[in-house]
Amino acid sequence: MESIRQHLSNQINLHPPQFYELSRLLNFNRIHELIEFARVRSQKGVTLMFPIIQKCSDGTVSLMPGDDAYTESKELKTEDLTIEQYRLKATNLHRIEWFHTGKIAIQSDFPIGDGHLPPINVTTENESKL
């Protein structure tokens, strides 16, 4: 949690994969819970989650597998839409939104699958509640 707080207050810089994974670790209150989850989850194999970057007029979106806008093309795209407008085009969301203002939001509204846990949505707005 401390690393996420430092990132949200611009003391350190976490790239999308690190921010995402640290946000998923927030599902656990105790290290033994994480160890038990990892032991059971490891039997299900590895799921590759390669983000696709989408630039919007007010920031950048990292799309993850399962998001309606995710494609296998892996090419950088540019949109004339805001992040919110782009979000409204999708039903299934699995993304990290990076606004030019510094706001960050994780949007995940469906089961990720293979026993993976979703990230906890940590934003600059709810940082003080953590």
DSSP file (Angstrom, degrees, kcal/mol; ACC not computed):
  #  RESIDUE AA STRUCTURE BP1 BP2  ACC     N-H-->O    O-->H-N    N-H-->O    O-->H-N    TCO  KAPPA ALPHA  PHI   PSI    X-CA   Y-CA   Z-CA
    1    1 A M     >        0   0    0      0, 0.0     4,-2.7     0, 0.0     5,-0.2   0.000 360.0 360.0 360.0 -37.2    0.0    0.0    0.0
    2    2 A E  H  >  +     0   0    0      1,-0.2     4,-2.6     2,-0.2     5,-0.2   0.898 360.0  51.4 -61.8 -40.1    2.8    2.4    0.8
    3    3 A S  H  > S+     0   0    0      2,-0.2     4,-2.0     1,-0.2    -1,-0.2   0.894 110.5  48.9 -63.8 -39.0    4.2    2.1   -2.7
    4    4 A I  H  > S+     0   0    0      2,-0.2     4,-2.8     1,-0.2    -2,-0.2   0.927 110.9  50.1 -66.2 -44.5    0.8    2.9   -4.2
    5    5 A R  H  X S+     0   0    0     -4,-2.7     4,-1.6     1,-0.2    -2,-0.2   0.927 111.1  49.1 -58.2 -44.9    0.5    5.9   -1.9
    6    6 A Q  H  <>S+     0   0    0     -4,-2.6     5,-3.0     1,-0.2     6,-1.1   0.876 111.7  49.6 -64.1 -36.3    3.9    7.2   -2.9
    7    7 A H  H ><5S+     0   0    0     -4,-2.0     3,-1.7     4,-0.2    -2,-0.2   0.934 109.6  50.3 -65.7 -45.8    3.0    6.7   -6.5
    8    8 A L  H 3<5S+     0   0    0     -4,-2.8    -1,-0.2     1,-0.3    -2,-0.2   0.770 111.8  48.3 -66.0 -25.1   -0.3    8.6   -6.2
    9    9 A S  T 3<5S-     0   0    0     -4,-1.6    -1,-0.3    -5,-0.2    -2,-0.2   0.221 117.0-114.5 -98.5  14.1    1.5   11.5   -4.4
   10   10 A N  T < 5S+     0   0    0     -3,-1.7    -3,-0.2     2,-0.2    -2,-0.1   0.726  82.7 122.1  63.0  25.6    4.2   11.5   -7.2
   11   11 A Q  S   <S+     0   0    0     -5,-3.0     2,-0.3    -6,-0.2    -4,-0.2   0.802  82.2  12.7 -83.7 -31.9    7.0   10.5   -4.8
   12   12 A I  S    S-     0   0    0     -6,-1.1     2,-0.6    -9,-0.2    -2,-0.2  -0.912  76.8-124.5-135.4 165.3    7.8    7.4   -7.0
   13   13 A N        -     0   0    0     -2,-0.3     2,-0.5    -3,-0.1    -6,-0.1  -0.954  21.6-172.5-116.9 118.1    6.8    6.3  -10.5
   14   14 A L        -     0   0    0     -2,-0.6    -2,-0.0   -10,-0.1     0, 0.0  -0.916  19.4-135.4-104.9 132.8    5.2    2.9  -11.0
   15   15 A H    >>  -     0   0    0     -2,-0.5     4,-2.5     1,-0.1     3,-0.6  -0.441  36.2 -93.0 -80.1 162.4    4.6    1.7  -14.5
   16   16 A P  H 3> S+     0   0    0      0, 0.0     4,-2.7     0, 0.0     5,-0.2   0.836 122.6  50.8 -49.4 -44.8    1.3    0.2  -15.4
   17   17 A P  H 3> S+     0   0    0      0, 0.0     4,-2.5     0, 0.0     5,-0.2   0.924 114.4  43.7 -62.8 -40.1    2.2   -3.5  -14.7
   18   18 A Q  H <> S+     0   0    0     -3,-0.6     4,-2.6     2,-0.2     5,-0.2   0.917 114.8  49.0 -69.0 -42.6    3.7   -2.7  -11.3
   19   19 A F  H  X S+     0   0    0     -4,-2.5     4,-1.9     2,-0.2    -1,-0.2   0.925 113.6  47.8 -60.3 -45.2    0.7   -0.5  -10.4
   20   20 A Y  H  X S+     0   0    0     -4,-2.7     4,-1.6    -5,-0.3    -2,-0.2   0.940 113.8  45.3 -61.7 -50.1   -1.7   -3.1  -11.5
   21   21 A E  H  X S+     0   0    0     -4,-2.5     4,-1.7    -5,-0.2    -2,-0.2   0.896 112.1  50.6 -66.5 -40.1    0.0   -6.0   -9.7
   22   22 A L  H  X S+     0   0    0     -4,-2.6     4,-0.7     1,-0.2    -1,-0.2   0.879 108.5  54.1 -63.0 -35.5    0.4   -4.0   -6.4
   23   23 A S  H  < S+     0   0    0     -4,-1.9    97,-1.5    -5,-0.2     3,-0.5   0.841 106.6  51.8 -66.3 -32.9   -3.3   -3.1   -6.7
   24   24 A R  H >< S+     0   0    0     -4,-1.6     3,-1.7    95,-0.3    -1,-0.2   0.844 101.0  61.5 -70.7 -33.2   -4.2   -6.8   -6.9
   25   25 A L  H >< S+     0   0    0     -4,-1.7     3,-2.0     1,-0.3    -1,-0.2   0.724  84.8  78.0 -65.9 -19.1   -2.1   -7.5   -3.8
   26   26 A L  T 3< S+     0   0    0     -4,-0.7    -1,-0.3    -3,-0.5    -2,-0.2   0.599  74.9  78.3 -66.2  -9.0   -4.5   -5.3   -1.9
   27   27 A N  T <  S+     0   0    0     -3,-1.7     2,-0.4    91,-0.1    -1,-0.3   0.643  88.5  69.0 -69.3 -13.6   -6.9   -8.2   -1.9
   28   28 A F    <   -     0   0    0     -3,-2.0     3,-0.1     1,-0.1    -1,-0.0  -0.905  53.1-176.3-115.8 133.7   -4.8   -9.7    0.9
   29   29 A N  S    S+     0   0    0     -2,-0.4     2,-0.3     1,-0.1    -1,-0.1   0.705  76.8  38.6 -92.6 -24.9   -4.5   -8.4    4.5
   30   30 A R  S >> S-     0   0    0      1,-0.1     4,-1.4     0, 0.0     3,-0.6  -0.947  75.6-127.7-131.3 147.6   -1.9  -11.0    5.7
   31   31 A I  H 3> S+     0   0    0     -2,-0.3     4,-2.5     1,-0.2     5,-0.2   0.847 109.5  59.3 -62.4 -35.4    1.1  -12.5    4.0
   32   32 A H  H 3> S+     0   0    0      1,-0.2     4,-2.1     2,-0.2    -1,-0.2   0.829 102.3  54.4 -66.0 -29.0   -0.1  -16.0    4.8
   33   33 A E  H <> S+     0   0    0     -3,-0.6     4,-2.4     2,-0.2    -1,-0.2   0.913 110.0  46.7 -66.5 -42.3   -3.3  -15.3    2.8
   34   34 A L  H  X S+     0   0    0     -4,-1.4     4,-2.8     2,-0.2    -2,-0.2   0.912 111.4  51.1 -64.3 -43.5   -1.2  -14.4   -0.2
   35   35 A I  H  X S+     0   0    0     -4,-2.5     4,-2.2     2,-0.2    -2,-0.2   0.916 111.9  46.8 -62.2 -43.7    1.0  -17.4    0.2
   36   36 A E  H  X S+     0   0    0     -4,-2.1     4,-2.2     2,-0.2     5,-0.2   0.916 112.6  49.5 -65.8 -42.8   -2.0  -19.7    0.3
   37   37 A F  H  X S+     0   0    0     -4,-2.4     4,-3.3     1,-0.2     5,-0.2   0.940 112.0  48.7 -59.4 -47.1   -3.6  -18.0   -2.7
   38   38 A A  H  X S+     0   0    0     -4,-2.8     4,-2.1     1,-0.2    -2,-0.2   0.874 109.5  52.9 -62.7 -38.0   -0.3  -18.3   -4.7
   39   39 A R  H  < S+     0   0    0     -4,-2.2     4,-0.4    -5,-0.2    -1,-0.2   0.944 116.9  37.1 -62.4 -48.0    0.0  -22.0   -3.8
   40   40 A V  H >< S+     0   0    0     -4,-2.2     3,-1.1     1,-0.2    -2,-0.2   0.920 118.1  49.9 -71.0 -44.6   -3.5  -22.9   -5.0
   41   41 A R  H >< S+     0   0    0     -4,-3.3     3,-2.1     1,-0.2    -1,-0.2   0.815  97.4  68.8 -65.7 -31.9   -3.4  -20.5   -8.0
   42   42 A S  G >< S+     0   0    0     -4,-2.1     3,-1.0     1,-0.3    -1,-0.2   0.728  88.3  66.4 -62.5 -21.7    0.0  -21.8   -9.2
   43   43 A Q  G <  S+     0   0    0     -3,-1.1    -1,-0.3    -4,-0.4    -2,-0.2   0.602  92.4  63.1 -74.2 -10.8   -1.6  -25.1  -10.2
   44   44 A K  G <  S-     0   0    0     -3,-2.1    -1,-0.2     1,-0.3    -2,-0.2   0.420 104.0-125.9 -96.9   1.0   -3.7  -23.3  -12.8
   45   45 A G    <   -     0   0    0     -3,-1.0     2,-0.4    -4,-0.2    -1,-0.3  -0.344  37.2 -48.2  88.7-170.2   -0.8  -22.2  -15.0
   46   46 A V        -     0   0    0     -3,-0.1     2,-0.5    -2,-0.1    68,-0.0  -0.863  38.2-159.5-110.7 136.5    0.2  -18.8  -16.3
   47   47 A T        -     0   0    0     -2,-0.4     2,-0.4    67,-0.1    -2,-0.0  -0.971  18.2-138.4-114.0 119.1   -2.1  -16.3  -18.0
   48   48 A L        -     0   0    0     -2,-0.5     2,-0.5     1,-0.0    -2,-0.0  -0.617  16.7-171.7 -78.1 128.8   -0.3  -13.7  -20.1
   49   49 A M        +     0   0    0     -2,-0.4    -1,-0.0    15,-0.1    -2,-0.0  -0.820   7.7 176.5-122.8  91.2   -1.7  -10.2  -19.7
   50   50 A F        -     0   0    0     -2,-0.5    24,-0.1     1,-0.0     2,-0.1  -0.851  25.3-134.6 -96.1 114.4    0.0   -8.0  -22.3
   51   51 A P        -     0   0    0      0, 0.0     2,-0.5     0, 0.0    13,-0.2  -0.386   6.5-145.6 -72.6 146.4   -1.5   -4.4  -22.2
   52   52 A I  E     -A   63   0A   0     11,-2.3    11,-3.3    -2,-0.1     2,-0.4  -0.948  19.7-134.1-106.4 128.4   -2.5   -2.6  -25.4
   53   53 A I  E     -A   62   0A   0     -2,-0.5    24,-1.0     9,-0.2     2,-0.5  -0.711  21.7-174.7 -90.5 130.4   -1.9    1.2  -25.1
   54   54 A Q  E     -Ab  61  77A   0      7,-2.9     7,-3.0    -2,-0.4     2,-0.4  -0.984  13.6-147.9-124.2 119.0   -4.6    3.5  -26.3
   55   55 A K  E     -Ab  60  78A   0     22,-2.0    24,-1.6    -2,-0.5     2,-0.2  -0.721  18.2-175.8 -87.5 135.3   -4.0    7.3  -26.4
   56   56 A C  E >   -A   59   0A   0      3,-3.1     3,-1.0    -2,-0.4    26,-0.2  -0.735  41.9 -98.6-120.5 172.8   -6.9    9.5  -25.7
   57   57 A S  T 3  S+     0   0    0     24,-2.8    25,-0.2    -2,-0.2     3,-0.1   0.773 122.2  32.5 -66.3 -25.3   -7.2   13.3  -25.8
   58   58 A D  T 3  S-     0   0    0     23,-0.4    42,-2.8     1,-0.1    43,-0.4   0.195 130.1 -39.2-118.2  16.6   -6.9   13.6  -22.0
   59   59 A G  E <   -AC  56  99A   0     -3,-1.0    -3,-3.1    40,-0.3     2,-0.4  -0.996  68.9 -65.5 161.7-158.3   -4.6   10.7  -21.2
   60   60 A T  E     -AC  55  98A   0     38,-2.9    38,-3.4    -2,-0.3     2,-0.5  -0.965  28.4-153.2-132.2 144.4   -3.7    7.1  -21.9
   61   61 A V  E     -AC  54  97A   0     -7,-3.0    -7,-2.9    -2,-0.4     2,-0.8  -0.975   5.5-153.0-120.6 129.2   -5.5    3.8  -21.4
   62   62 A S  E     -AC  53  96A   0     34,-2.9    34,-1.9    -2,-0.5     2,-0.3  -0.900  20.5-154.7 -98.5 108.8   -3.8    0.5  -20.8
   63   63 A L  E     -AC  52  95A   0    -11,-3.3   -11,-2.3    -2,-0.8    32,-0.2  -0.663   8.0-161.9 -87.6 138.1   -6.2   -2.2  -22.1
   64   64 A M    >   -     0   0    0     30,-2.8     3,-2.1    -2,-0.3     6,-0.2  -0.771  37.1 -73.1-114.9 160.7   -6.0   -5.7  -20.7
   65   65 A P  T 3  S+     0   0    0      0, 0.0     3,-0.1     0, 0.0    -1,-0.1  -0.243 119.0  34.2 -53.8 137.3   -7.4   -9.0  -22.1
   66   66 A G  T 3  S+     0   0    0      1,-0.4     2,-0.2     4,-0.1    26,-0.1   0.071  85.2 121.6 101.7 -22.5  -11.1   -9.2  -21.7
   67   67 A D  S X  S-     0   0    0     -3,-2.1     3,-1.7    27,-0.3    -1,-0.4  -0.521  71.3-125.6 -70.0 140.3  -11.7   -5.5  -22.2
   68   68 A D  T 3  S+     0   0    0     24,-2.5    -1,-0.1     1,-0.3    25,-0.1   0.801 110.5  49.5 -57.9 -29.2  -14.0   -4.9  -25.2
   69   69 A A  T 3  S+     0   0    0     23,-0.3    -1,-0.3    -5,-0.1     2,-0.2   0.488  84.3 114.3 -90.2  -2.9  -11.4   -2.6  -26.8
   70   70 A Y    <   -     0   0    0     -3,-1.7     2,-0.3    -6,-0.2    -4,-0.1  -0.482  43.3-179.8 -70.8 134.2   -8.5   -5.0  -26.4
   71   71 A T        -     0   0    0     -2,-0.2     3,-0.4    -8,-0.1    -2,-0.1  -0.870  37.0-129.5-128.1 165.3   -7.1   -6.3  -29.7
   72   72 A E  S    S+     0   0    0     -2,-0.3    -2,-0.0     1,-0.2    -1,-0.0   0.436  89.1  91.0 -90.1  -0.6   -4.3   -8.7  -30.5
   73   73 A S  S    S-     0   0    0      1,-0.1    -1,-0.2     2,-0.1     3,-0.1   0.758  72.9-154.7 -71.6 -23.6   -2.8   -6.2  -33.0
   74   74 A K        +     0   0    0     -3,-0.4     2,-0.3     1,-0.2    -1,-0.1   0.734  43.5 139.8  57.9  25.4   -0.5   -4.7  -30.3
   75   75 A E        -     0   0    0    -23,-0.0     2,-0.3     1,-0.0    -1,-0.2  -0.785  58.7-110.5-103.4 146.5   -0.3   -1.5  -32.3
   76   76 A L        -     0   0    0     -2,-0.3     2,-0.3    -3,-0.1   -22,-0.2  -0.536  39.1-168.5 -72.2 131.6   -0.4    2.0  -30.8
   77   77 A K  E     -b   54   0A   0    -24,-1.0   -22,-2.0    -2,-0.3     2,-0.4  -0.865  13.0-145.5-121.9 155.8   -3.6    3.9  -31.6
   78   78 A T  E     -b   55   0A   0     -2,-0.3     2,-0.3   -24,-0.2   -22,-0.2  -0.975  14.8-168.7-122.7 137.2   -4.7    7.4  -31.3
   79   79 A E        -     0   0    0    -24,-1.6     7,-0.0    -2,-0.4    -2,-0.0  -0.897  26.3-147.3-122.1 151.3   -8.2    8.6  -30.4
   80   80 A D  S    S+     0   0    0     -2,-0.3     2,-0.2   -24,-0.1   -24,-0.1   0.178  75.2  98.1 -96.3  14.2   -9.9   11.9  -30.5
   81   81 A L  S    S-     0   0    0    -26,-0.2   -24,-2.8     1,-0.1   -23,-0.4  -0.664  77.2-115.3-100.0 155.7  -12.1   10.9  -27.6
   82   82 A T     >  -     0   0    0     -2,-0.2     4,-2.4   -26,-0.2     5,-0.2  -0.391  36.6-104.7 -75.3 167.0  -11.6   11.6  -23.9
   83   83 A I  H  > S+     0   0    0      1,-0.2     4,-2.5     2,-0.2     5,-0.2   0.909 123.2  50.8 -60.6 -41.7  -10.9    8.6  -21.6
   84   84 A E  H  > S+     0   0    0      2,-0.2     4,-2.0     1,-0.2    -1,-0.2   0.918 110.3  48.4 -63.9 -43.2  -14.5    8.8  -20.3
   85   85 A Q  H  > S+     0   0    0      1,-0.2     4,-0.6     2,-0.2    -1,-0.2   0.904 112.7  49.0 -61.7 -40.9  -15.9    8.8  -23.8
   86   86 A Y  H >< S+     0   0    0     -4,-2.4     3,-0.9     1,-0.2     4,-0.2   0.886 109.1  52.8 -66.0 -39.3  -13.7    5.9  -24.8
   87   87 A R  H >< S+     0   0    0     -4,-2.5     3,-1.8     1,-0.2    -1,-0.2   0.881 102.2  59.1 -62.0 -39.4  -14.8    4.0  -21.6
   88   88 A L  H 3< S+     0   0    0     -4,-2.0    -1,-0.2     1,-0.3    -2,-0.2   0.662  93.8  66.5 -68.2 -15.2  -18.5    4.5  -22.5
   89   89 A K  T << S+     0   0    0     -3,-0.9     2,-0.3    -4,-0.6    -1,-0.3   0.594  97.3  67.8 -77.7 -11.1  -17.9    2.6  -25.8
   90   90 A A    <   -     0   0    0     -3,-1.8     3,-0.1    -4,-0.2   -23,-0.0  -0.806  52.7-170.8-115.0 151.1  -17.2   -0.6  -23.9
   91   91 A T  S    S+     0   0    0     -2,-0.3     2,-0.6     1,-0.2    -1,-0.1   0.800  83.1  52.1 -98.9 -48.5  -19.3   -3.0  -21.8
   92   92 A N  S    S-     0   0    0    -26,-0.1   -24,-2.5     2,-0.0     2,-0.4  -0.829  77.2-164.7 -94.2 118.8  -16.6   -5.2  -20.4
   93   93 A L        +     0   0    0     -2,-0.6    16,-1.9   -26,-0.2    17,-0.3  -0.883  28.4 151.9-111.1 134.0  -13.8   -3.2  -18.8
   94   94 A H  E     + D   0 108A   0     -2,-0.4   -30,-2.8    14,-0.2   -27,-0.3  -0.604  42.4 110.2-153.6  86.6  -10.3   -4.3  -17.9
   95   95 A R  E     -CD  63 107A   0     12,-2.7    12,-3.1   -32,-0.2     2,-0.5  -0.970  59.5-125.7-156.9 161.3   -8.0   -1.3  -18.1
   96   96 A I  E     -CD  62 106A   0    -34,-1.9   -34,-2.9    -2,-0.3     2,-0.5  -0.986  26.4-152.3-114.7 129.2   -5.9    1.3  -16.3
   97   97 A E  E     -CD  61 105A   0      8,-3.7     8,-2.1    -2,-0.5     2,-0.6  -0.905   8.3-169.3-106.8 124.1   -6.7    4.9  -17.1
   98   98 A W  E     -CD  60 104A   0    -38,-3.4   -38,-2.9    -2,-0.5     2,-0.2  -0.931  11.3-159.7-115.2 105.4   -3.9    7.5  -16.8
   99   99 A F  E >   -C   59   0A   0      4,-2.8     3,-2.0    -2,-0.6   -40,-0.3  -0.572  26.1-125.0 -86.5 147.9   -5.2   11.0  -17.0
  100  100 A H  T 3  S+     0   0    0    -42,-2.8   -41,-0.1     1,-0.3    -1,-0.1   0.754 110.8  66.1 -59.4 -23.6   -3.0   14.0  -17.9
  101  101 A T  T 3  S-     0   0    0    -43,-0.4    -1,-0.3     2,-0.1     3,-0.1   0.605 122.9-104.1 -73.8 -11.4   -4.2   15.6  -14.7
  102  102 A G  S <  S+     0   0    0     -3,-2.0    -2,-0.1     1,-0.4     2,-0.1   0.219  77.7 136.4 104.1 -13.6   -2.4   12.9  -12.7
  103  103 A K        -     0   0    0     20,-0.1    -4,-2.8    -5,-0.1    -1,-0.4  -0.428  34.0-166.8 -67.6 142.0   -5.5   10.9  -11.8
  104  104 A I  E     +D   98   0A   0     -6,-0.2    20,-0.5    -2,-0.1     2,-0.4  -0.989   8.1 177.6-129.7 138.6   -5.3    7.1  -12.2
  105  105 A A  E     -D   97   0A   0     -8,-2.1    -8,-3.7    -2,-0.4     2,-0.5  -0.996  20.6-147.5-143.0 138.6   -8.1    4.7  -12.2
  106  106 A I  E     -D   96   0A   0     -2,-0.4     2,-0.6   -10,-0.2   -10,-0.2  -0.913  15.5-164.0-100.6 128.6   -8.4    0.9  -12.6
  107  107 A Q  E     +D   95   0A   0    -12,-3.1   -12,-2.7    -2,-0.5     2,-0.3  -0.959  23.8 150.2-115.2 115.2  -11.5   -0.2  -14.3
  108  108 A S  E     +D   94   0A   0     -2,-0.6   -14,-0.2   -14,-0.2    13,-0.1  -0.897   6.2 161.3-147.7 113.3  -12.3   -3.9  -14.0
  109  109 A D        +     0   0    0    -16,-1.9   -15,-0.1    -2,-0.3    -1,-0.1   0.087  56.2  55.2-126.0  24.1  -15.9   -5.1  -14.0
  110  110 A F  S    S-     0   0    0    -17,-0.3     2,-0.2   -18,-0.1     3,-0.0  -0.979  92.6 -80.7-149.8 161.2  -15.8   -8.8  -14.8
  111  111 A P        -     0   0    0      0, 0.0     6,-0.1     0, 0.0    -2,-0.1  -0.458  32.9-148.6 -64.9 131.2  -14.1  -12.0  -13.5
  112  112 A I        -     0   0    0      4,-0.3     5,-0.1    -2,-0.2     2,-0.1   0.843  37.8-139.3 -72.2 -33.4  -10.6  -12.2  -14.8
  113  113 A G  S >  S+     0   0    0      3,-0.4     3,-2.3     1,-0.0    -1,-0.1  -0.203  72.6  70.0 100.0 169.7  -10.6  -16.0  -15.0
  114  114 A D  T 3  S-     0   0    0      1,-0.3   -70,-0.1    -2,-0.1   -67,-0.1   0.717 124.5 -66.0  53.8  25.3   -8.2  -18.8  -14.1
  115  115 A G  T 3  S+     0   0    0      1,-0.3    -1,-0.3   -71,-0.0     2,-0.1   0.538  93.8 147.5  79.8   4.9   -8.5  -18.0  -10.4
  116  116 A H    <   -     0   0    0     -3,-2.3    -3,-0.4     1,-0.1    -4,-0.3  -0.419  44.3-129.0 -72.2 150.6   -6.9  -14.6  -10.7
  117  117 A L        -     0   0    0     -5,-0.1    -1,-0.1    -2,-0.1   -90,-0.0  -0.781  22.2-117.3 -97.8 145.0   -8.1  -11.8   -8.4
  118  118 A P        -     0   0    0      0, 0.0   -91,-0.1     0, 0.0     2,-0.1  -0.365  34.2 -99.7 -74.7 159.7   -9.1   -8.4   -9.8
  119  119 A P        -     0   0    0      0, 0.0     2,-0.5     0, 0.0   -95,-0.3  -0.429  33.2-113.9 -72.1 154.7   -7.2   -5.3   -8.8
  120  120 A I        -     0   0    0    -97,-1.5     2,-0.8  -100,-0.2   -94,-0.1  -0.807  36.4-114.0 -86.1 128.5   -8.6   -3.0   -6.2
  121  121 A N        +     0   0    0     -2,-0.5     2,-0.5   -13,-0.1   -14,-0.0  -0.516  41.9 179.5 -71.3 107.2   -9.5    0.3   -7.8
  122  122 A V        +     0   0    0     -2,-0.8     2,-0.3     3,-0.0   -16,-0.1  -0.945   6.3 166.1-110.4 123.0   -7.1    2.8   -6.3
  123  123 A T     >  -     0   0    0     -2,-0.5     4,-0.6   -18,-0.1     3,-0.2  -0.823  52.6-104.6-128.8 170.5   -7.4    6.4   -7.5
  124  124 A T  T  4 S+     0   0    0    -20,-0.5     4,-0.3    -2,-0.3     3,-0.2   0.783 120.2  58.2 -64.7 -25.3   -6.1    9.7   -6.4
  125  125 A E  T  4 S+     0   0    0    -21,-0.2     3,-0.3     1,-0.2    -1,-0.2   0.877 114.0  33.1 -72.9 -37.9   -9.7   10.4   -5.2
  126  126 A N  T >4 S+     0   0    0     -3,-0.2     3,-1.2     1,-0.2     4,-0.4   0.298  85.9 106.0-103.6  11.8   -9.9    7.4   -2.8
  127  127 A E  G >< S+     0   0    0     -4,-0.6     3,-1.4     1,-0.3    -1,-0.2   0.874  76.2  56.7 -56.4 -40.7   -6.2    7.3   -1.7
  128  128 A S  G 3  S+     0   0    0     -4,-0.3    -1,-0.3    -3,-0.3    -2,-0.1   0.707 100.3  59.5 -68.8 -18.3   -7.0    8.7    1.7
  129  129 A K  G <         0   0    0     -3,-1.2    -1,-0.3     1,-0.2    -2,-0.2   0.584 360.0 360.0 -83.4 -10.6   -9.5    5.9    2.4
  130  130 A L    <         0   0    0     -3,-1.4    -1,-0.2    -4,-0.4    -2,-0.1   0.476 360.0 360.0 -84.0 360.0   -6.8    3.2    2.0
